[in-house]
Amino acid sequence: MRKTEEGRVLAPEQRLDPEQALTMFTKEAAYSLIEENDLGTIGEGKQADMVILSEDPLSTPPETWEKQMRVEMIIVGGEIVYTSNQFKAVN
C-alpha cells in the first residue's frame, strides 16, 4: 500500500488485493512470457521455482507484511537455494 509520509493512502481505488497481486506475479507473469506450461503455477513437470514465506500473504494484513513476513526458503528448478536460519532451526 502506497502512503505519503503523513500516512495518506495514495490511489486507494488502484489497489490490488493479495490474491490479485499473487496471480499477477505468478500465473499471469508466466503467461506474458509464453511460459505458462513451465512456470507460474505448481504442477507436475513445471520448474518448481517458489518462495516459502513465514506468513500466508492471503490471510495476513498487507500493512504488516514488511515487518512481519520473512522469506524462509527459496527453491529454483526444484533445488533449495536459500534457507533462513530460523527455518533451519525448526526443521
Rosetta blueprint (number, residue, H / E / L):
1 M L
2 R L
3 K E
4 T L
5 E L
6 E L
7 G L
8 R L
9 V E
10 L L
11 A L
12 P H
13 E H
14 Q H
15 R L
16 L L
17 D L
18 P H
19 E H
20 Q H
21 A H
22 L H
23 T H
24 M H
25 F H
26 T L
27 K H
28 E H
29 A H
30 A H
31 Y H
32 S H
33 L L
34 I L
35 E L
36 E L
37 N L
38 D L
39 L L
40 G L
41 T L
42 I L
43 G L
44 E L
45 G L
46 K L
47 Q L
48 A L
49 D L
50 M E
51 V E
52 I E
53 L E
54 S L
55 E L
56 D L
57 P L
58 L L
59 S L
60 T L
61 P L
62 P H
63 E H
64 T H
65 W H
66 E H
67 K H
68 Q H
69 M L
70 R L
71 V E
72 E E
73 M E
74 I E
75 I E
76 V E
77 G L
78 G L
79 E E
80 I E
81 V E
82 Y E
83 T E
84 S L
85 N H
86 Q H
87 F H
88 K H
89 A H
90 V H
91 N L
